[in-house]
Amino acid sequence: MLLAPAARGSFPPLQRVEVEQLACCEPAGVGLQMTHWSTRSLALVARQRGIAPTLSHSTVALILQGADLQPHRTRYWKTPTLDDTFRHQAAQVLWCYEQAQRLAHRGEVVLCVDEKPNIQVLQGEHPIRPMRSGRIERREFEYVRRGTVNLLVKLEVHSGLMRCWVLAKNDGACLRAVLPQLLEDHCDARRIHLIWDNGSSHIARQTRDWLSRHAPHVRMLFTPAHASWLNQAELLLRAFTERYLRRAEWASRDDFIDHLDASWPEYNRLFAHPFTWSWTRSKMHAWMDRHRS
């Protein structure tokens, strides 16, 4: 990559390194209350600390570009505990994904379940102005809250088909109330491999006891702690939300629930397909060994 003169070397190398070190240090580390750096604040502090008396923010930007540093950006991530428990639980889930089609031919089914709690039902205070030639759709930012809805979704892994329910509360009692319906579509299955996260309603003893009494052919599998991304139902929720929940408004909570009841059959008709899942057990083991070493 061809760098600008300040990043190539016209700016003194020692001062350039000091600017890079300052950028990599949190502002609190030099006695400031700021939470993060900008090019202007870096230039100001560098001048005050005597690194470069005439340093400009544009020069700081070139120095950061040359060092591939981006203090203005951040992202969230969460780290699972890479222990034997993670390896065992992840391997069980990944085995189900790898074998989903073969299991379906044997009369077994792999299901993923997840919740999207407290979805806000919103209605704009002013009508949406629809798209016209040369003008995009426009929305007034003020809105009225019409309540919240707790959504439960089920994904059939080998087919990509979904079904959803509205829960009065996101708790164990409401979950157990819909479990008979959730399992009803698979009453002929020899075995059900049920994948979900470690939510309190999932791991509750009452939930385990209910499944043991009424559905002994269900094998419960839990994603490892801080690894709910192993649940394919999260992919389903993302795809469903993008197509059916964004950029819409409802006059009441009941209208929203009616919309959900009509939407999941349409999703199955138009979009349902097995998700392409490329993270296998062998890749997981190699990833774990690399990070643990």
N, C-alpha and C positions, 0 to 999 in steps of 0.2 A: 504494500500500500504506500503510495506517495504521500508524504506528510508535508504540512506547511512548514515554512522556515523555522518558526518558534519551536515546533515539535521535533524538527530534524536536528537542531543543534545550535542555532544562532542564540538561543536563550542559554545561559550558562548551565552546564550539566549538573553541578552541585545544587544550584537553586531549583532546577527542574525536579531533581529527586526530592528535595525538601517539600516542594508543592505536592508531589505525589504522596509523600508520607503524611502530610497534613490532611489530604483528601481521604486517606485510608484511616485516619484517626477520627473517632466520634467527637463532635464539638464539645461534649462534656469533658473529654479528656484534656482539653486546653482551657477549661474553666468557663465554658459558655453554656447557656441554657437552650440554644437552638437544638432541634432534634435531628437535623440533617443539613448537608451543605448544598449551596448553589454556587455557580461560578462567581457571582458577585460577592457572596459572603466569603468564599475562599480567597479571592483577590484582596478583599478588605483586611482579613485577618493576617494574610501573608505579609501585607505591607506593614501592619501594626507590629508584627513579630520580627520585622527587619529582614525577612527572607529576600524581598525584592522591593525597594522603595517605590518603584514606578510600575509595578505589575498591574495589568489591566485584566478585566474579566474575559475578554476575547482571547488573550494569551493563555489564561488558565484553561479555557475551553480547548485550545489546541494541545496543551500539555496533557490534559485528561484524555483527549482523543488518541494521542500518540501512545499513551499507556493503557488504553482500553479500560478506563475507569469511568463509571457512570453513577456518581453519588446521588443524582436526582431520581434514580429508579430503585424500586424495591419490589419484592414479591413475597407472598406468604408460602410457607411450606411446613409440613409436620413430619417428624421423624418417628417411624415405628422403632420399637426396641428389637434389634436384630439378634434375638436369642433363639434357643431351640423351640420355644413355644411359637414364635413367629414362623419359623421354618415349617413346623408341623401343620399349623393351621392354614398357612398360605398354600402348602402343597396339597392339602385336601381340597381346597377351593379350586385351585388350578387343575387338579386332576378331573374334577367335575366338568370344567369348561372343555378340556381336551377330549373327554369321553362323552360329551352331551349327545351327539348324534348316535353313537353306538348304543348308549344307554336307552335312548328313545326307541330304537329297534328292538330292544329287549323288554320293553314295557315299563321302563323306569324314566323318570322325568327330573330335570334339574330346574329348580325355581329360585329366582332372586327376588327378595322383598326389601322395600325401603320406604321411608316416610318423607314427606315434604311438609313439615308442620307450619302452622300459623301463616298461611298464604293470605296476604291482604287482599280483600275484595274492594276495588277502587272504582269510583266513577268520577269522571271529570266534571267540573262545575260548568264548563262551556262545551258546546258541540265540537267534535273533531272536524277540522277543515280538510276535506279529502284531496288527494293528489290531483293535479291538473297538468296539462302539458307545460313543461318548463318550471313546475313548482311542486315540491315534495309535500307529503302530508304534514299538517301542522296541528299541534296539540297545545291547549292551554295548560300551564303547569299546575294550576290549582285543582284539587280533587277532594272528594268526600270519601271517607272510609265507611264501608258497608258491613264490616265484620271481618272475621278470619275463618279459614277452612284448613283442616288437617287432612292431607291427602296421603293415602296408602296405595302403593303400586306393586304389582306382581309382574315379573317377566318370566316367560317360558323360554329358557335359554336356547334350546335347539331350533325353535321356530321364530323367536323374536316377538311373539304375540304378547300383549299386555292386557291387564285389567286393573281398574282402580276403584277405590272405595273412599268415601268421606267418613272420617272418624269424628265423633262428637268431642272427644278429647284424645290427645296423643299419650294414652296410658295403656297399661296392660289389660284392664277390663274391656276397653273398647276394641283393642286388638283381638282379644280372645273371642269377642262377639262376632267378628267377621271371619275368623279362621275356618268355620264350617263352609262358608261360601268360597273362601280362597282355595280350599282343597277340593271343593265339589267338582270342579272341571276335570279333576284327575282321579276320580273315584275308582277307575279301572286300573290305575297304575300299580304295578307290583311294589314299587318303592319310590319315594319322593325324597330327593336331596334338596333340602331347604337352606338356602344361603342368605344370611342377613348379618348385620353388624351387632355390636355389643350393647345396643340400646337397653335401657332398664326394663322395658316391656318385653324384650326378647329373652333376656336372661333370667327373668323372674321365675321363681319356683312354680308359681301358679300356671305360667305358660308351659313350662316343661311338663308339669303334671297333667295338664289338659291334653297335650299332644301324646303323652304316654298312654293315657286312658282311651282317647277317641281316635288317635291316628298312630298306632304303634309302627306303621310302615314308614313314617317320616323320620328321616335322618337329619338332625339339625347340625348345620355347620356355621361357625362364627368366623367372620373376618378378624384378623389380628387387631389388637389395639392400635389406633392411629393409622389404620390401613383400610378404611372403609372404601377406598378407591378400588379395592379388589372386588367390590360388589357391582356386577353389571347393571343392576337396577339404577345406580347413579347415572350411568350413561343414558338409560332410558328416560329418567327424569329430565336430564338436560335436553334431550331431543324433543320430548313432549312439551316441555316448557317453551322452547324456542318456537314451536309451531302453533301451540294452542293457548298459551297463557300470556305471552308478551303482546304488547300493543293492542290490548283489548280492555274494555270496561264493562261493568255490570251494574244494573240499577239496584240489585239486592243480592243477598247471600244465596237465596234460593235460585236466582237466575244463574249465578256462578255454578252452583251444584248441577243444575240442568245442563249447563254447558259441558261440564266434565262428563256427565253421563252419556252425552251424545258424542263426545270427542274421542274417547278411547276406542269405540268400535270403528270410527273413521280412521284413526291412526293404524289400526290393524289392517284395514282394507287397503290403505294407500302406502304405508311406509314400513310396516313390520317386516323385519328380516333379522336373521341371526347376526349379532355383532361380531365383527372381525376382532379376535382377541389373540394377540401375538405373543403375550408374555407367558411363556411356558414354565414348567417346573425346572427344567434345566437352566433356563435363563435366570430364574429366581435364585437357584442355588449358586450360580456363578456370581450374580450380583451381591448376594450375601457374603460369599467368601472374599470378594474383592473389598467390600466395605469393612468387614470385620478385621481384615488383615492390615 
